[in-house]
Amino acid sequence: MYPLKLISPLKDYIWGGTKLKEEFNKQTDLSKVAESWQLSCHKDGSSVIANGEFAGKTLPEYIEANGRGVLGSDCDSFENFPILIKLIDAKDNLSVQVHPNNDYALRVEGEYGKTEMWYIVDCEPGATLLYGFQHEISKEEFAERIANNTLLEVTNAVEVHKGDCFFIEAGTLHAIGKGILIAEIQQNSNTTYRIYDYGRVGNDGKPRELHVEKAKDVTALVPPTRPTKPQGDPVDCGGYVSTLLSTCEYFTVHALDVKTGAALSVDDKSFHSLMCLSGSFTFESAHGDLTIEKGDSVFLPAGYGAYTVKGTGELIVTTV
């Protein structure tokens, strides 16, 4: 048992920018990096272990070798690894899209659905994103507005600020706007239904595929009900301030604003995922030490026990 530093799969989608390369130390020959999959056991890209006995192995290979006990008892109810964590750099607008719930996704796509949360890491002044509808609309109006390209007239545009938090339940219409960098914690799924894509073409020069009929099946045609702020208030823990960003049946996410250090512990219920958004830290524990820099992610298996991070900066700590 030791702390696993992870190497992230990188995605060069057409709307991506260069901040993840320039500011988050992502080493790649790609000209742009739209997404860094900070913690992933997905078939479309799995995290690779950078250190120790399992260096060069994927995170799924580590779990297979050590058994599902490394995930913790709270993961027993999930058939597969439950979550996927990303950093997303939107230099341009993402498509207007929606994700299905578990029942629909399993039946139609053969994988689980996607409920997710967004934490605004940084944004340009005046940047906006799309979050649900301004008011409830009918299925007939939804179909008509998709057909005549007036859908954006009834969607809910929200100006964002650093530190905002959005809970995107499966079925919620959404789109990240240009000039936004987010941390996304989601179910372990890569199923997305595009509804509107601004007439763009992909790297192959052809219009990107839309999934209008499936989107009609799964979209909740109502305004969002959750506020766009963290779910909990900041709590001074001495040496760091902890804020509950979001919790649901799939994940619990805290932001740690570390002033000098944080003493934490991993019990048998869930692994810990640490993601560094700013600053640098020394990680100390009975099982091994690490240096953690901006852009790094670390996986700690369930039952790891006590550990300490010392330094100044912001960490995202995710459990199941």
N, C-alpha and C positions, 0 to 999 in steps of 0.2 A: 504494500500500500504506500503510495506516494502522490504528491500533487502533480497532476498532468497539465503541462502547458500545451496549448493546442495551436495547430496551424489551420487557418481558415480557408475553405474553398471560396473562390472569388468569381463573381458573375459580371460580365461586361454588357449588360442590357443597354439599349440605345439611349436611354434617358439618364444614364449615370454620369458622374463627374470624376474629379481627380483628388478629392479631399481625403479619401481613404488611403490613397497612396502617399500623399504629401503630408498629411497631418496624423494619420493613424498607423503609419509604418508598415503598410501592406506592400510586400515585395513581389513584384510581378512585371512581366513584359506587356501586359494589357495596357492599352492607351487610356482606357477609362475603367473604373470599378464602380458598378452600381450597387452591388451587395457584397458584403463579407459575411459568410455564414460562420459565426463565432462559435456556436455549439451545434453540431449537426450529426445525426445518424441517418440522414435521408439518402435514398438511393441516387438522388441527383447531385450529391456532393456531401461526403462525410468528413468531419474533422480528422486531422492526422496528428498524432502525438509527437511532440518535438523533443522530449527529454526522457532519460531513464531507460529502464528495461524494455519498454514498449515503444521506444523511439522509432518512427517510420511506420508503425501500425496505425490503422484507423481506430476511431473510438468504438465502432461496432465490434472490431476484432478484440479490443481490450475487454469489452463486456462479455463477449462469448468465452474468452479465456478465463475470466474471473467469476462468471455467473451473474445472474440478475440481482443478486444481493447487493452489488455495488450501487444499484439505483435507489435502494431503500424500499421499505414496506409500503409507502404511499404510492409507489409505482406498480404494485402488484395488480391493480385493477386495469392497467393499460396493457394491451396486447403487444405494442411496440414502444420504443423509446418515445416519451410523451411530448417533448417540446423541441423547438428549433429557435435559435436566437440569432439575430442578424444586426449588422449595422448597414444602413441604407443611405446613400448619398444621391439625392434627386437634384441633378443640375437642370433637368427639364421636368415637366409634368408627367406623372405616371398616368396610365389609362384609368378611366372610370371603370371600376370593377367591383366584384362581389365574390365572397367565398361561400360554399355550401356548408350545411351542418353535417353532422356525422352520418345520419341516416341516408341522406341524399348522396353524399360523397361515396359512402361504402357501396351503395347500390349502383351508382352510375360510373364512378371513377376507380373503385377498388382500393381506395385509401380513405383515411379519416378526413373530416372536414377541418375548417380552420377558423377558430376564434383567436384573436390576437390583441395585443396592446402596443401602443406607440408612445415612446418617451422622446420629447423633442430635445435633442442634444444641442443643436444649434440651428439657426435660421437667419436668413436675410431679413432686414426690416420690411414689414408689410407682407411677408410670405403667407400664403393661405393654403388650406387643404379642404377637400370635400369630405363631408361627414353626414351621411343620411340626407333626408329631405327637409325642406322648409316647412312642409305640412303634409298630411297624409294625402296620397293620391290613389286612384283606382288602378287596377291592372290594365284596364282599357287605355287610360291616359298614359300609363307607363309605356305601353306598346306603341302608342301613337307618337309620343315624344321621341322615342328611340328612332322610329321610322323617319320622322321629319327633322331630326337633329336639333330639337329644342329641349333636350333633357336637362341641360345645365341651367335652364330658366327656373327649375323647381328644386334643384339640389341645394344643400346647405353649405355655403362657403364660410370657413372659420379662419380668422387671422390667428396665427400661432406665435408663441413666445417660448424662449428657452425655458425648459422645465415643465411645460404643459404635458398632459398625459391623456391619451385617448384609448378607450376600451372599445374594440371593434368586434362585437359579437358576430358570429356567423350569420349571414343574411344582411348585414349592414352595407349599404352602398358607400364606397369610399374612394379616395384618390389622394395620394401625396402630391403636393404642389411643388413647383420648382423652387430651389433655394432652401430646401429643408434637409437636415441630416437627422435621422432618427435611430434609436435603438428599438428593435421590434422583438418582442417575445411572443411566440405563437405556438399553436399546436403543430405537431410534426407532419406537415402536409405541404404540398406544392401545387394544390389545385386552385386556379384562379380563373374566373369567368370575366373576360373583357366585354364591356358594353359599348364604350366609346373611346376612340384612340386618336382624335384630332386629325384623322386622315394620314397618319404617319405610315412610313414603310419600314420594314425591318432591314437587317444587314444583307438580306438577299434581294433587296430592291422591291419586294412585293408588300402590299398592305398586310399588316399583322392580323392574325386570325381573331375574329370576334366570336363570342359565345352567347349570342343574344337569347336564343330559345332557353338555354339552361339558366341564364340569368333571370329570365322571366319566372322560372319555376321557383327560385330560391330567395329573391330579393324581398326584404321587408320594406314596404312602401310607406314608411312612417318617419317622423323626425327622431333623432337620437334622444335617449332618456338620461344618459349619464353626463355629469359635468366633465369639462375638459381639464381637470386638475387632478393631482394625485389623490388616491382614495383616503390616505391618512395624513395626519399633521406631522410636521417634523418633531422628532424626539431627541433631546440632547442626551447622549449616552456617555459623555465624558471622553474626550478625544475624538469623537465623531458624532455626527447628527444623522439619524436614520429616518427615512421617510418611506412609508408604504405606498408604492406607486399603484399596484393593482393586485387583487387576489381573486381567483376563481377556481373552479374544479380542476383546471389544468396546470396552473402555475401561480406562484406568489413571488412578487418582485419588490425588492427594496432598493432605494438609492442611498448610498452612504457617502456623505460629505465628510471626508476624513481630514481632520485638522492636525493630529499628531499620530494617531494609531487606533486600531480597533481589535479587540479580543473577541473572537467568535468561536463557534463550535458546530461540528456536523454530527447529528445524531443518526440513529438507525432508520429514521423515517424517510429521508430524502438526501440525495447528493446535493452539493452546492456548486453552482456555476458562478464564477467571478469574472466580470468584464470591466476593464479599466477604461474609463472615458476621458480622464485627464490626470496629470501628475505621474508620479512613479512611486513604487512601494517595494519594500522588502517583505517577503512572506516567510514566516518562521513557524515551524512545527516540529513535533517529535519525529515526524516521518520524512522530513526534508525541507529545505529552504529554496526560495526562488527570488528572482527579481521580476517585478511586474511593471511593464511600461504601458503607456497609452496605446490602446488598440489590442492589447493582449487579453486572452481568455484562459482561465484555469478551471479544470474539472477536479472536484474533490469527491471521492466515492463516499457513499453512506457509511456511517460509523467511523469516519476519519478522526473525529475527536477535535480537540482544541487546536486553534491556530491563531496567529496574530499577523496583522498587516500594519506596517509602520511606514509613515510618509504623509504626503499631502496630495489630495486630489479626490476624484470621484470614482466610486466603484458601483456597479450594479450587481446585486446578489440575487440569484434566482433559485428557488426550490420548487418542488412539486407538492 
